[in-house]
């Protein structure tokens, strides 16, 4: 039986520190392509993210005109920022090349893809966002995927016992 081709695993480099991760995304979506993007943040957001006080669960990317925006990503207020604090759920601009934004916009409109954030990580002192071009899974596909994962875990357990 031929192995099923798996989608891309991650774009996060090994030396990067993952700050926030969207764990439900790989369960709810079938991922086709991964993209790394910069994100425009204010100082209190950076401090808060370094303390891992963010949430990407309901976040998505919206393309308006020639710009990409991260919507509904929650970054908690930084407790010591006082009056210079940020709004936790504000839209944040993503830094992508113009041709990349155009290509993604076409795929989103014509092919029914969704652009979702998978993680935010620190790379060379800059905060990056790992985006995924994905299609939502139906309920039966999620059940099938969890059954396959459980079967694979059982096979691994049996093989591990047999090696002893």
N, C-alpha and C positions, 0 to 999 in steps of 0.2 A: 504494500500500500504506500503510495507516494505521500510524503510529508506535506502538510498544509503550509503554504508560504505565510510566514508571520510578517506583520507590518514592522515599521521601524521601531526600535526599542527606545532610544533617547538621543538627544543632541547635547545633553549636559556633559561637559568634560569631566574627567576623573578628578582633576584638581579643584573643581568648583564646589562651593558649599551651598547645598540646597536649603533655601530659607522657608519656602511654602510649597506644598504639593497638593494637587487636585487628585485625590485618590479615586473618586467616583468616575472620573472621566474615562478611564480605560475599561470600566465596567459598562458604562452607558453608551459609549461610542466605539465605532470601528475606525481606527486611526489609519489614514492613508499616507500622510506626509507630515514631517516635522520641520518647524521653522524656528530659528532663534531671532529674537528681536530685542532691541533696547527699549527702555521705558522711561518716560519723563516723570521724575518724582521730585517732591520738595524734601527738605532736610529732615523734617520730623517723620516723614514716611520711611525714609531710609533707616533712621534709627529704630523705628518700630519694627521694620522687616528684619533687621539684624537681631532683634529679640524674638523673632518668629511669631509675630503677632498679626498674621495675615490670614486670609481665607479666600480661596479661589473656587469654591464649590459651585456657585451659581453664575460664575463669570463667563463672559463671551467677548468676542471681538466684533466690532461694528466698523464697517468701512463707509465713510462719508466723504464724498468728493475724492480728493487725492490723499486722504489721511486715514490711518487706522487708529481706533480707540479701544482701549480695554474698559469694558463696562461691567459694573456690579462686582468688581473685585473689592473686597473689604480689607482695609489696612487700619487696624485700631489706632486710636490717637496715642501719641507718645506722652506719657504722664508728666514729663518734665519740660514740655514745650510751651506750656501755659498759653499765652495769647497768640503764639506763632504756630499753633497746631493746624492740622489739615482736616478736611471733611473726610470721614472714613470711606464713603462709597462714591467718591467723585470719579468722573471719567478721566482716564490717564492716556495720554498720547503715546503711541508705539512708534518706534523709530525703525522704519523699513525703507528699502529703496523704492523709488517710484514705480519701476517696472515690476517689482515684486508685489506691490500693492495692487497694481492693475491686473496682474495674473491671478492673484487671490480673489479679487472682486469678480472676475469673470467666472471662476470656478464656483464661487458662492451663489451667484445669480443663476447660472445656466445648469449646473449639475447638482444643485441641492446640498452642497457641502456646508458644514458649519465650522467656524474657526473658534477654537476654544483654547484657553491657557492650561497647560499641564503642570507647570511649575515655575517658580521664580528662584533664581540662584545668583550667587555672587561669583563673578568671574573677573579676575584681574582688577578688583576694586570697583567694578561696575555691576549694577543689578540688571540681569537679563531675564527675559520671559521665554519659556519654551512653549510655542504655539503648535497646535495640531489641526490639520485639515481633516475633518472627520465627518462620518455619517452616523446618525443615531441608530442604535440597535432596537429591534422590536423585542417585546417581552420574551417570546419563545427563544430568540437568539441568545439572550442573557442566560436563560435557564440551561440552554445547550452548552454554552461556554463554561458555566459553573460545573456541569456534569463532566465535561471533558477534563477540566482542571482537577476535579476530585479523582477521576479515573487515573490521571497521570500521577497524582500524589500517591495513590494506592500502588501503582506499578513501581514507583520509585522506592516505596517502603519495602515491598516484596524483594526487589533486587538488592536493596541494602542488607536485608536479613540473609539473603542467599550468599552474599559475599563473605559473611562472618564465618 
